Amino acid sequence: MEWCEKNLGAVFEELTPSDLYSMRCGVLHNGRFGDLKNSFSRAVFLLPWNGNVFRGRTNDAFLFSAVEFVRAFTDAVYKWFEANRADPIVEANLDRLVQYRPDGFGNLIKGLPVIA
């Protein structure tokens, strides 16, 4: 929650850090968006349609552009990484980071792009 508050608070003013953390935990552990208790009861992610990007509230649901939501998270992660890349704990874990590997992964997969 602290990371969300520091890195995403200004981007998603509709969501509290608790909402963001619940969404993260819900997806990772239960395959759903978690229990959004603070601002609305459901999050709906919309894909771009005819060049339009959506964001807003309808009834008790909040509608997010999936593209913009992911972009905001990845931008926040990149900024955090740039500020923390010299941290010994970050450095020690970089080789195990899930990332795009265009030429495969170790001896397991060669010549094919993977995320591993």
C-alpha positions as CSV (number, residue, x, y, z in Angstrom):
1,M,0.0,0.0,0.0
2,E,2.9,2.4,0.8
3,W,4.4,1.8,-2.6
4,C,1.0,2.5,-4.3
5,E,0.6,5.7,-2.2
6,K,4.0,7.0,-3.0
7,N,4.1,6.1,-6.7
8,L,0.5,6.0,-7.9
9,G,-1.5,8.3,-5.6
10,A,-1.5,11.2,-7.9
11,V,-2.3,9.1,-11.0
12,F,-5.3,7.2,-9.6
13,E,-7.0,9.8,-7.4
14,E,-10.2,7.7,-7.7
15,L,-8.5,4.8,-5.9
16,T,-7.1,4.7,-2.4
17,P,-3.8,2.9,-1.8
18,S,-5.9,0.2,-0.1
19,D,-8.0,-0.2,-3.3
20,L,-4.9,-0.6,-5.4
21,Y,-3.4,-3.1,-3.0
22,S,-6.6,-5.1,-2.8
23,M,-6.7,-5.2,-6.6
24,R,-3.1,-6.4,-6.8
25,C,-3.6,-9.1,-4.1
26,G,-7.0,-10.1,-5.5
27,V,-5.6,-10.7,-9.0
28,L,-2.4,-12.5,-7.8
29,H,-4.1,-14.7,-5.2
30,N,-7.7,-15.1,-6.3
31,G,-7.9,-14.2,-10.0
32,R,-10.3,-11.3,-9.3
33,F,-9.9,-7.6,-8.6
34,G,-10.2,-7.9,-4.8
35,D,-12.6,-6.1,-2.5
36,L,-12.8,-2.4,-3.4
37,K,-14.3,-1.0,-0.3
38,N,-13.4,2.6,-0.4
39,S,-14.7,4.3,-3.5
40,F,-16.7,1.9,-5.6
41,S,-17.6,-1.8,-5.6
42,R,-16.2,-2.9,-9.0
43,A,-13.5,-2.0,-11.4
44,V,-14.0,-2.6,-15.1
45,F,-11.2,-2.4,-17.6
46,L,-12.1,-1.3,-21.1
47,L,-10.0,-2.0,-24.2
48,P,-9.6,0.8,-26.8
49,W,-12.5,0.9,-29.2
50,N,-12.5,2.9,-32.4
51,G,-9.6,5.0,-31.1
52,N,-11.5,6.0,-27.9
53,V,-10.1,5.6,-24.4
54,F,-12.5,5.5,-21.5
55,R,-12.3,6.5,-17.8
56,G,-15.2,7.3,-15.5
57,R,-17.8,6.1,-13.1
58,T,-21.1,4.4,-13.9
59,N,-23.3,3.5,-11.0
60,D,-21.1,1.8,-8.4
61,A,-18.4,0.8,-10.9
62,F,-15.3,2.6,-12.1
63,L,-14.3,2.3,-15.7
64,F,-10.6,2.3,-16.6
65,S,-8.8,2.2,-19.9
66,A,-6.8,-1.0,-19.6
67,V,-4.0,0.5,-21.7
68,E,-3.8,3.7,-19.6
69,F,-4.0,1.7,-16.3
70,V,-1.1,-0.6,-17.3
71,R,0.9,2.3,-18.7
72,A,0.5,4.3,-15.4
73,F,1.7,1.2,-13.5
74,T,4.7,0.6,-15.8
75,D,5.7,4.2,-15.8
76,A,5.6,4.2,-12.0
77,V,7.7,1.1,-11.8
78,Y,10.3,2.5,-14.3
79,K,10.6,5.7,-12.2
80,W,10.9,3.7,-9.0
81,F,13.5,1.5,-10.6
82,E,15.6,4.4,-11.8
83,A,15.5,5.9,-8.3
84,N,16.4,2.5,-6.6
85,R,18.6,0.7,-9.2
86,A,21.8,1.1,-7.1
87,D,20.1,-0.3,-4.0
88,P,22.0,-3.6,-3.0
89,I,18.8,-5.5,-2.6
90,V,17.5,-4.4,-6.0
91,E,20.9,-5.2,-7.6
92,A,21.0,-8.7,-6.0
93,N,17.5,-9.6,-7.5
94,L,17.8,-8.1,-11.0
95,D,18.8,-11.4,-12.7
96,R,15.7,-13.1,-11.3
97,L,13.3,-10.3,-12.4
98,V,10.4,-11.3,-14.7
99,Q,11.2,-9.6,-17.9
100,Y,11.0,-9.7,-21.7
101,R,13.8,-11.8,-23.0
102,P,13.9,-11.5,-26.8
103,D,16.3,-14.5,-27.4
104,G,14.9,-17.0,-25.0
105,F,15.7,-18.0,-21.4
106,G,18.9,-19.8,-20.4
107,N,19.1,-23.4,-21.7
108,L,15.3,-23.8,-21.5
109,I,14.2,-21.9,-24.6
110,K,16.6,-20.5,-27.2
111,G,15.8,-18.2,-30.1
112,L,12.2,-17.4,-29.1
113,P,11.1,-14.3,-27.3
114,V,9.7,-15.1,-23.8
115,I,8.7,-13.4,-20.6
116,A,10.6,-15.2,-17.8
